[in-house]
Amino acid sequence: MRCDYVLISNGAAYFMELKSSRKSEIRYHDACIKKFKAVECLTGYIDGVTEAFYDTESIFFNLKRRFVLFYKAPSINIKTTSRKPADKPFHDKPEHMLCWPVGKNADEVDISFLA
């Protein structure tokens, strides 16, 4: 059990889960938390192995962590949503993941505001 993607960029690790259901934010919320927690354990293990066997610095320990669930957006917006993150949380814990609906023809997603 682990998330779909990990992107490391500019001092941050972005843990991403992709779902195709329109109700993924509700339907897969608990499962995504478990996957994100599992990947936290895995990154801790990777850091431990690199320190113990290769005598190098941790890879993930000093990185900011961001957790994002991307899911298929409904065709009609029921409520207005903001693309700006709230002051808190910073999506730095699995329980505070950002759930982001992605439109039908969205080719690019800008996650730079999560840094």
N, CA, C and O atoms as a GROMACS GRO file, in nm:
protein
  460
    1MET      N    1   0.084  -0.117   0.000
    1MET     CA    2   0.000   0.000   0.000
    1MET      C    3   0.089   0.124   0.000
    1MET      O    4   0.173   0.141   0.088
    2ARG      N    5   0.069   0.209  -0.100
    2ARG     CA    6   0.147   0.331  -0.110
    2ARG      C    7   0.075   0.424  -0.206
    2ARG      O    8  -0.015   0.383  -0.279
    3CYS      N    9   0.116   0.551  -0.207
    3CYS     CA   10   0.051   0.647  -0.297
    3CYS      C   11   0.102   0.625  -0.440
    3CYS      O   12   0.200   0.556  -0.462
    4ASP      N   13   0.033   0.686  -0.535
    4ASP     CA   14   0.065   0.664  -0.676
    4ASP      C   15   0.196   0.729  -0.720
    4ASP      O   16   0.273   0.670  -0.795
    5TYR      N   17   0.220   0.852  -0.673
    5TYR     CA   18   0.339   0.924  -0.718
    5TYR      C   19   0.404   1.001  -0.604
    5TYR      O   20   0.337   1.046  -0.511
    6VAL      N   21   0.535   1.015  -0.615
    6VAL     CA   22   0.611   1.103  -0.526
    6VAL      C   23   0.694   1.192  -0.617
    6VAL      O   24   0.772   1.143  -0.700
    7LEU      N   25   0.677   1.321  -0.602
    7LEU     CA   26   0.753   1.419  -0.679
    7LEU      C   27   0.838   1.497  -0.582
    7LEU      O   28   0.788   1.552  -0.484
    8ILE      N   29   0.969   1.502  -0.608
    8ILE     CA   30   1.061   1.578  -0.524
    8ILE      C   31   1.110   1.697  -0.605
    8ILE      O   32   1.168   1.681  -0.712
    9SER      N   33   1.083   1.817  -0.551
    9SER     CA   34   1.119   1.938  -0.623
    9SER      C   35   1.132   2.055  -0.526
    9SER      O   36   1.047   2.074  -0.439
   10ASN      N   37   1.239   2.132  -0.541
   10ASN     CA   38   1.258   2.255  -0.465
   10ASN      C   39   1.241   2.237  -0.314
   10ASN      O   40   1.172   2.316  -0.249
   11GLY      N   41   1.302   2.136  -0.259
   11GLY     CA   42   1.300   2.116  -0.115
   11GLY      C   43   1.170   2.062  -0.059
   11GLY      O   44   1.147   2.071   0.062
   12ALA      N   45   1.086   2.006  -0.144
   12ALA     CA   46   0.960   1.949  -0.098
   12ALA      C   47   0.934   1.814  -0.164
   12ALA      O   48   0.976   1.790  -0.277
   13ALA      N   49   0.865   1.729  -0.092
   13ALA     CA   50   0.820   1.600  -0.147
   13ALA      C   51   0.668   1.606  -0.156
   13ALA      O   52   0.600   1.627  -0.056
   14TYR      N   53   0.616   1.588  -0.276
   14TYR     CA   54   0.473   1.590  -0.300
   14TYR      C   55   0.427   1.446  -0.317
   14TYR      O   56   0.466   1.378  -0.411
   15PHE      N   57   0.343   1.400  -0.225
   15PHE     CA   58   0.289   1.265  -0.230
   15PHE      C   59   0.150   1.277  -0.293
   15PHE      O   60   0.064   1.347  -0.241
   16MET      N   61   0.130   1.207  -0.406
   16MET     CA   62   0.008   1.225  -0.484
   16MET      C   63  -0.065   1.094  -0.505
   16MET      O   64  -0.006   0.990  -0.533
   17GLU      N   65  -0.195   1.102  -0.491
   17GLU     CA   66  -0.284   0.991  -0.518
   17GLU      C   67  -0.380   1.037  -0.626
   17GLU      O   68  -0.431   1.149  -0.620
   18LEU      N   69  -0.406   0.951  -0.725
   18LEU     CA   70  -0.495   0.984  -0.837
   18LEU      C   71  -0.616   0.891  -0.833
   18LEU      O   72  -0.602   0.769  -0.823
   19LYS      N   73  -0.734   0.949  -0.842
   19LYS     CA   74  -0.858   0.871  -0.844
   19LYS      C   75  -0.946   0.923  -0.957
   19LYS      O   76  -0.943   1.042  -0.989
   20SER      N   77  -1.023   0.834  -1.018
   20SER     CA   78  -1.106   0.874  -1.132
   20SER      C   79  -1.252   0.898  -1.095
   20SER      O   80  -1.329   0.945  -1.179
   21SER      N   81  -1.290   0.868  -0.974
   21SER     CA   82  -1.430   0.886  -0.933
   21SER      C   83  -1.457   1.030  -0.893
   21SER      O   84  -1.372   1.096  -0.833
   22ARG      N   85  -1.575   1.078  -0.925
   22ARG     CA   86  -1.613   1.215  -0.888
   22ARG      C   87  -1.630   1.232  -0.738
   22ARG      O   88  -1.616   1.343  -0.687
   23LYS      N   89  -1.658   1.126  -0.667
   23LYS     CA   90  -1.679   1.134  -0.523
   23LYS      C   91  -1.558   1.082  -0.445
   23LYS      O   92  -1.571   1.038  -0.331
   24SER      N   93  -1.443   1.087  -0.506
   24SER     CA   94  -1.321   1.033  -0.445
   24SER      C   95  -1.286   1.100  -0.315
   24SER      O   96  -1.236   1.036  -0.223
   25GLU      N   97  -1.312   1.230  -0.306
   25GLU     CA   98  -1.278   1.305  -0.184
   25GLU      C   99  -1.343   1.242  -0.063
   25GLU      O  100  -1.285   1.241   0.046
   26ILE      N  101  -1.464   1.190  -0.080
   26ILE     CA  102  -1.535   1.126   0.031
   26ILE      C  103  -1.509   0.975   0.032
   26ILE      O  104  -1.474   0.919   0.136
   27ARG      N  105  -1.524   0.912  -0.083
   27ARG     CA  106  -1.518   0.766  -0.093
   27ARG      C  107  -1.381   0.709  -0.055
   27ARG      O  108  -1.374   0.605   0.010
   28TYR      N  109  -1.273   0.777  -0.095
   28TYR     CA  110  -1.140   0.722  -0.073
   28TYR      C  111  -1.059   0.797   0.034
   28TYR      O  112  -0.939   0.774   0.048
   29HIS      N  113  -1.123   0.884   0.108
   29HIS     CA  114  -1.052   0.967   0.206
   29HIS      C  115  -0.970   0.883   0.304
   29HIS      O  116  -0.850   0.904   0.318
   30ASP      N  117  -1.034   0.787   0.371
   30ASP     CA  118  -0.963   0.704   0.469
   30ASP      C  119  -0.856   0.617   0.406
   30ASP      O  120  -0.748   0.599   0.463
   31ALA      N  121  -0.885   0.563   0.288
   31ALA     CA  122  -0.786   0.480   0.218
   31ALA      C  123  -0.664   0.563   0.179
   31ALA      O  124  -0.551   0.515   0.187
   32CYS      N  125  -0.686   0.687   0.137
   32CYS     CA  126  -0.574   0.775   0.099
   32CYS      C  127  -0.488   0.809   0.221
   32CYS      O  128  -0.366   0.813   0.212
   33ILE      N  129  -0.552   0.834   0.333
   33ILE     CA  130  -0.476   0.861   0.456
   33ILE      C  131  -0.385   0.743   0.487
   33ILE      O  132  -0.268   0.762   0.520
   34LYS      N  133  -0.437   0.622   0.476
   34LYS     CA  134  -0.356   0.502   0.503
   34LYS      C  135  -0.240   0.492   0.404
   34LYS      O  136  -0.128   0.459   0.443
   35LYS      N  137  -0.266   0.520   0.277
   35LYS     CA  138  -0.160   0.514   0.177
   35LYS      C  139  -0.053   0.619   0.205
   35LYS      O  140   0.066   0.591   0.192
   36PHE      N  141  -0.095   0.738   0.242
   36PHE     CA  142   0.001   0.845   0.272
   36PHE      C  143   0.083   0.812   0.397
   36PHE      O  144   0.202   0.841   0.402
   37LYS      N  145   0.020   0.753   0.497
   37LYS     CA  146   0.094   0.714   0.617
   37LYS      C  147   0.193   0.602   0.584
   37LYS      O  148   0.304   0.598   0.638
   38ALA      N  149   0.152   0.511   0.496
   38ALA     CA  150   0.242   0.403   0.457
   38ALA      C  151   0.364   0.458   0.384
   38ALA      O  152   0.476   0.410   0.407
   39VAL      N  153   0.345   0.556   0.299
   39VAL     CA  154   0.459   0.612   0.227
   39VAL      C  155   0.548   0.692   0.322
   39VAL      O  156   0.669   0.702   0.299
   40GLU      N  157   0.492   0.750   0.428
   40GLU     CA  158   0.575   0.814   0.529
   40GLU      C  159   0.666   0.712   0.596
   40GLU      O  160   0.784   0.739   0.619
   41CYS      N  161   0.612   0.595   0.627
   41CYS     CA  162   0.693   0.488   0.684
   41CYS      C  163   0.802   0.444   0.587
   41CYS      O  164   0.916   0.423   0.627
   42LEU      N  165   0.766   0.430   0.461
   42LEU     CA  166   0.862   0.388   0.359
   42LEU      C  167   0.974   0.490   0.343
   42LEU      O  168   1.091   0.452   0.332
   43THR      N  169   0.941   0.619   0.342
   43THR     CA  170   1.046   0.720   0.329
   43THR      C  171   1.136   0.723   0.453
   43THR      O  172   1.256   0.748   0.442
   44GLY      N  173   1.079   0.697   0.569
   44GLY     CA  174   1.161   0.686   0.690
   44GLY      C  175   1.256   0.568   0.682
   44GLY      O  176   1.371   0.577   0.725
   45TYR      N  177   1.208   0.458   0.627
   45TYR     CA  178   1.291   0.339   0.608
   45TYR      C  179   1.405   0.368   0.509
   45TYR      O  180   1.519   0.330   0.533
   46ILE      N  181   1.373   0.435   0.400
   46ILE     CA  182   1.475   0.471   0.301
   46ILE      C  183   1.582   0.558   0.365
   46ILE      O  184   1.701   0.536   0.343
   47ASP      N  185   1.539   0.656   0.444
   47ASP     CA  186   1.636   0.742   0.513
   47ASP      C  187   1.724   0.661   0.607
   47ASP      O  188   1.845   0.682   0.613
   48GLY      N  189   1.665   0.567   0.681
   48GLY     CA  190   1.742   0.484   0.773
   48GLY      C  191   1.845   0.398   0.702
   48GLY      O  192   1.958   0.385   0.747
   49VAL      N  193   1.806   0.339   0.590
   49VAL     CA  194   1.897   0.253   0.513
   49VAL      C  195   2.012   0.335   0.455
   49VAL      O  196   2.128   0.293   0.462
   50THR      N  197   1.981   0.451   0.397
   50THR     CA  198   2.088   0.532   0.338
   50THR      C  199   2.186   0.581   0.444
   50THR      O  200   2.306   0.591   0.418
   51GLU      N  201   2.135   0.613   0.562
   51GLU     CA  202   2.224   0.657   0.670
   51GLU      C  203   2.310   0.541   0.722
   51GLU      O  204   2.430   0.557   0.743
   52ALA      N  205   2.248   0.426   0.743
   52ALA     CA  206   2.318   0.312   0.803
   52ALA      C  207   2.419   0.246   0.710
   52ALA      O  208   2.530   0.213   0.751
   53PHE      N  209   2.382   0.227   0.584
   53PHE     CA  210   2.467   0.152   0.493
   53PHE      C  211   2.554   0.237   0.402
   53PHE      O  212   2.659   0.192   0.355
   54TYR      N  213   2.512   0.358   0.376
   54TYR     CA  214   2.586   0.441   0.281
   54TYR      C  215   2.646   0.566   0.345
   54TYR      O  216   2.712   0.646   0.278
   55ASP      N  217   2.622   0.582   0.475
   55ASP     CA  218   2.678   0.694   0.550
   55ASP      C  219   2.653   0.827   0.481
   55ASP      O  220   2.743   0.910   0.468
   56THR      N  221   2.529   0.846   0.437
   56THR     CA  222   2.491   0.971   0.372
   56THR      C  223   2.376   1.036   0.450
   56THR      O  224   2.314   0.973   0.536
   57GLU      N  225   2.349   1.161   0.417
   57GLU     CA  226   2.238   1.232   0.481
   57GLU      C  227   2.104   1.173   0.439
   57GLU      O  228   2.092   1.105   0.337
   58SER      N  229   2.004   1.200   0.521
   58SER     CA  230   1.868   1.157   0.489
   58SER      C  231   1.821   1.223   0.361
   58SER      O  232   1.855   1.338   0.332
   59ILE      N  233   1.744   1.150   0.284
   59ILE     CA  234   1.690   1.203   0.160
   59ILE      C  235   1.560   1.278   0.189
   59ILE      O  236   1.542   1.390   0.140
   60PHE      N  237   1.471   1.220   0.267
   60PHE     CA  238   1.338   1.274   0.287
   60PHE      C  239   1.322   1.356   0.415
   60PHE      O  240   1.231   1.439   0.424
   61PHE      N  241   1.407   1.335   0.514
   61PHE     CA  242   1.387   1.395   0.646
   61PHE      C  243   1.376   1.547   0.641
   61PHE      O  244   1.290   1.605   0.709
   62ASN      N  245   1.459   1.612   0.564
   62ASN     CA  246   1.461   1.759   0.561
   62ASN      C  247   1.367   1.821   0.458
   62ASN      O  248   1.360   1.943   0.447
   63LEU      N  249   1.297   1.739   0.384
   63LEU     CA  250   1.205   1.791   0.283
   63LEU      C  251   1.070   1.828   0.346
   63LEU      O  252   1.023   1.758   0.436
   64LYS      N  253   1.009   1.936   0.298
   64LYS     CA  254   0.871   1.965   0.335
   64LYS      C  255   0.786   1.858   0.268
   64LYS      O  256   0.819   1.810   0.160
   65ARG      N  257   0.678   1.820   0.334
   65ARG     CA  258   0.591   1.716   0.279
   65ARG      C  259   0.455   1.775   0.248
   65ARG      O  260   0.399   1.852   0.326
   66ARG      N  261   0.403   1.739   0.132
   66ARG     CA  262   0.270   1.783   0.091
   66ARG      C  263   0.194   1.662   0.038
   66ARG      O  264   0.250   1.581  -0.037
   67PHE      N  265   0.069   1.650   0.076
   67PHE     CA  266  -0.014   1.536   0.039
   67PHE      C  267  -0.133   1.585  -0.042
   67PHE      O  268  -0.208   1.672   0.001
   68VAL      N  269  -0.149   1.526  -0.162
   68VAL     CA  270  -0.252   1.574  -0.254
   68VAL      C  271  -0.328   1.456  -0.314
   68VAL      O  272  -0.268   1.360  -0.360
   69LEU      N  273  -0.461   1.466  -0.312
   69LEU     CA  274  -0.548   1.372  -0.380
   69LEU      C  275  -0.607   1.444  -0.501
   69LEU      O  276  -0.680   1.541  -0.484
   70PHE      N  277  -0.575   1.399  -0.621
   70PHE     CA  278  -0.634   1.452  -0.743
   70PHE      C  279  -0.748   1.358  -0.783
   70PHE      O  280  -0.730   1.236  -0.785
   71TYR      N  281  -0.862   1.415  -0.815
   71TYR     CA  282  -0.974   1.331  -0.856
   71TYR      C  283  -1.053   1.400  -0.966
   71TYR      O  284  -1.040   1.521  -0.986
   72LYS      N  285  -1.135   1.324  -1.035
   72LYS     CA  286  -1.213   1.375  -1.147
   72LYS      C  287  -1.316   1.475  -1.096
   72LYS      O  288  -1.394   1.446  -1.005
   73ALA      N  289  -1.315   1.593  -1.157
   73ALA     CA  290  -1.406   1.699  -1.116
   73ALA      C  291  -1.547   1.671  -1.166
   73ALA      O  292  -1.565   1.616  -1.275
   74PRO      N  293  -1.648   1.709  -1.088
   74PRO     CA  294  -1.784   1.698  -1.140
   74PRO      C  295  -1.803   1.795  -1.256
   74PRO      O  296  -1.734   1.897  -1.263
   75SER      N  297  -1.895   1.765  -1.344
   75SER     CA  298  -1.915   1.851  -1.461
   75SER      C  299  -1.976   1.985  -1.424
   75SER      O  300  -1.957   2.083  -1.497
   76ILE      N  301  -2.047   1.993  -1.315
   76ILE     CA  302  -2.107   2.118  -1.270
   76ILE      C  303  -2.057   2.145  -1.129
   76ILE      O  304  -2.067   2.059  -1.041
   77ASN      N  305  -2.003   2.266  -1.107
   77ASN     CA  306  -1.957   2.302  -0.973
   77ASN      C  307  -2.077   2.328  -0.884
   77ASN      O  308  -2.159   2.416  -0.912
   78ILE      N  309  -2.087   2.252  -0.777
   78ILE     CA  310  -2.196   2.270  -0.682
   78ILE      C  311  -2.164   2.384  -0.587
   78ILE      O  312  -2.254   2.457  -0.544
   79LYS      N  313  -2.038   2.401  -0.554
   79LYS     CA  314  -1.996   2.510  -0.466
   79LYS      C  315  -1.872   2.575  -0.524
   79LYS      O  316  -1.799   2.514  -0.603
   80THR      N  317  -1.849   2.697  -0.486
   80THR     CA  318  -1.730   2.768  -0.530
   80THR      C  319  -1.612   2.722  -0.447
   80THR      O  320  -1.620   2.715  -0.325
   81THR      N  321  -1.502   2.690  -0.513
   81THR     CA  322  -1.383   2.647  -0.441
   81THR      C  323  -1.268   2.740  -0.477
   81THR      O  324  -1.261   2.793  -0.588
   82SER      N  325  -1.181   2.759  -0.383
   82SER     CA  326  -1.065   2.843  -0.404
   82SER      C  327  -0.944   2.755  -0.432
   82SER      O  328  -0.931   2.648  -0.372
   83ARG      N  329  -0.857   2.799  -0.520
   83ARG     CA  330  -0.735   2.726  -0.549
   83ARG      C  331  -0.623   2.768  -0.454
   83ARG      O  332  -0.513   2.712  -0.461
   84LYS      N  333  -0.648   2.864  -0.366
   84LYS     CA  334  -0.546   2.908  -0.272
   84LYS      C  335  -0.554   2.822  -0.147
   84LYS      O  336  -0.664   2.793  -0.100
   85PRO      N  337  -0.442   2.780  -0.093
   85PRO     CA  338  -0.446   2.699   0.028
   85PRO      C  339  -0.488   2.783   0.147
   85PRO      O  340  -0.460   2.903   0.153
   86ALA      N  341  -0.554   2.721   0.241
   86ALA     CA  342  -0.591   2.790   0.365
   86ALA      C  343  -0.464   2.816   0.446
   86ALA      O  344  -0.362   2.750   0.426
   87ASP      N  345  -0.472   2.911   0.537
   87ASP     CA  346  -0.355   2.940   0.619
   87ASP      C  347  -0.307   2.815   0.690
   87ASP      O  348  -0.187   2.789   0.696
   88LYS      N  349  -0.398   2.737   0.743
   88LYS     CA  350  -0.366   2.610   0.806
   88LYS      C  351  -0.478   2.516   0.770
   88LYS      O  352  -0.592   2.561   0.765
   89PRO      N  353  -0.458   2.395   0.745
   89PRO     CA  354  -0.330   2.325   0.743
   89PRO      C  355  -0.254   2.348   0.613
   89PRO      O  356  -0.309   2.401   0.516
   90PHE      N  357  -0.131   2.310   0.613
   90PHE     CA  358  -0.046   2.325   0.496
   90PHE      C  359  -0.040   2.197   0.414
   90PHE      O  360   0.047   2.182   0.328
   91HIS      N  361  -0.131   2.106   0.439
   91HIS     CA  362  -0.137   1.978   0.368
   91HIS      C  363  -0.008   1.899   0.393
   91HIS      O  364   0.039   1.827   0.305
   92ASP      N  365   0.046   1.913   0.513
   92ASP     CA  366   0.172   1.849   0.547
   92ASP      C  367   0.154   1.721   0.627
   92ASP      O  368   0.252   1.661   0.671
   93LYS      N  369   0.030   1.678   0.645
   93LYS     CA  370   0.001   1.553   0.713
   93LYS      C  371  -0.104   1.478   0.631
   93LYS      O  372  -0.188   1.541   0.566
   94PRO      N  373  -0.101   1.347   0.632
   94PRO     CA  374  -0.200   1.272   0.555
   94PRO      C  375  -0.344   1.313   0.586
   94PRO      O  376  -0.428   1.319   0.497
   95GLU      N  377  -0.373   1.342   0.712
   95GLU     CA  378  -0.508   1.378   0.753
   95GLU      C  379  -0.550   1.514   0.696
   95GLU      O  380  -0.670   1.543   0.689
   96HIS      N  381  -0.455   1.596   0.656
   96HIS     CA  382  -0.483   1.729   0.603
   96HIS      C  383  -0.454   1.738   0.454
   96HIS      O  384  -0.418   1.844   0.403
   97MET      N  385  -0.470   1.627   0.383
   97MET     CA  386  -0.439   1.627   0.240
   97MET      C  387  -0.526   1.727   0.166
   97MET      O  388  -0.639   1.754   0.205
   98LEU      N  389  -0.473   1.781   0.059
   98LEU     CA  390  -0.548   1.867  -0.030
   98LEU      C  391  -0.622   1.778  -0.128
   98LEU      O  392  -0.561   1.695  -0.194
   99CYS      N  393  -0.753   1.795  -0.139
   99CYS     CA  394  -0.833   1.721  -0.236
   99CYS      C  395  -0.863   1.816  -0.351
   99CYS      O  396  -0.933   1.916  -0.332
  100TRP      N  397  -0.812   1.787  -0.469
  100TRP     CA  398  -0.818   1.879  -0.581
  100TRP      C  399  -0.890   1.815  -0.698
  100TRP      O  400  -0.840   1.718  -0.756
  101PRO      N  401  -1.007   1.868  -0.735
  101PRO     CA  402  -1.075   1.815  -0.853
  101PRO      C  403  -1.006   1.862  -0.981
  101PRO      O  404  -0.967   1.978  -0.992
  102VAL      N  405  -0.990   1.771  -1.075
  102VAL     CA  406  -0.924   1.802  -1.202
  102VAL      C  407  -1.026   1.786  -1.312
  102VAL      O  408  -1.095   1.684  -1.320
  103GLY      N  409  -1.036   1.886  -1.399
  103GLY     CA  410  -1.135   1.887  -1.506
  103GLY      C  411  -1.107   1.784  -1.613
  103GLY      O  412  -1.001   1.721  -1.616
  104LYS      N  413  -1.203   1.768  -1.700
  104LYS     CA  414  -1.198   1.666  -1.805
  104LYS      C  415  -1.078   1.682  -1.897
  104LYS      O  416  -1.014   1.582  -1.933
  105ASN      N  417  -1.044   1.804  -1.937
  105ASN     CA  418  -0.936   1.826  -2.032
  105ASN      C  419  -0.817   1.896  -1.970
  105ASN      O  420  -0.742   1.964  -2.040
  106ALA      N  421  -0.797   1.882  -1.840
  106ALA     CA  422  -0.685   1.949  -1.773
  106ALA      C  423  -0.555   1.875  -1.803
  106ALA      O  424  -0.539   1.759  -1.766
  107ASP      N  425  -0.464   1.943  -1.869
  107ASP     CA  426  -0.336   1.884  -1.902
  107ASP      C  427  -0.229   1.918  -1.799
  107ASP      O  428  -0.134   1.843  -1.782
  108GLU      N  429  -0.244   2.032  -1.732
  108GLU     CA  430  -0.144   2.078  -1.637
  108GLU      C  431  -0.210   2.113  -1.504
  108GLU      O  432  -0.323   2.162  -1.499
  109VAL      N  433  -0.138   2.085  -1.398
  109VAL     CA  434  -0.182   2.121  -1.265
  109VAL      C  435  -0.066   2.192  -1.198
  109VAL      O  436   0.043   2.135  -1.188
  110ASP      N  437  -0.088   2.313  -1.152
  110ASP     CA  438   0.016   2.392  -1.087
  110ASP      C  439   0.011   2.368  -0.936
  110ASP      O  440  -0.081   2.414  -0.870
  111ILE      N  441   0.110   2.298  -0.883
  111ILE     CA  442   0.114   2.272  -0.739
  111ILE      C  443   0.216   2.360  -0.668
  111ILE      O  444   0.250   2.334  -0.553
  112SER      N  445   0.263   2.463  -0.735
  112SER     CA  446   0.368   2.547  -0.677
  112SER      C  447   0.320   2.618  -0.552
  112SER      O  448   0.402   2.649  -0.465
  113PHE      N  449   0.191   2.646  -0.540
  113PHE     CA  450   0.143   2.716  -0.421
  113PHE      C  451   0.149   2.630  -0.295
  113PHE      O  452   0.131   2.682  -0.185
  114LEU      N  453   0.173   2.502  -0.309
  114LEU     CA  454   0.182   2.412  -0.193
  114LEU      C  455   0.316   2.422  -0.121
  114LEU      O  456   0.327   2.375  -0.008
  115ALA      N  457   0.417   2.480  -0.184
  115ALA     CA  458   0.552   2.483  -0.129
  115ALA      C  459   0.561   2.559   0.001
  115ALA      O  460   0.669   2.569   0.059
   0.00000   0.00000   0.00000
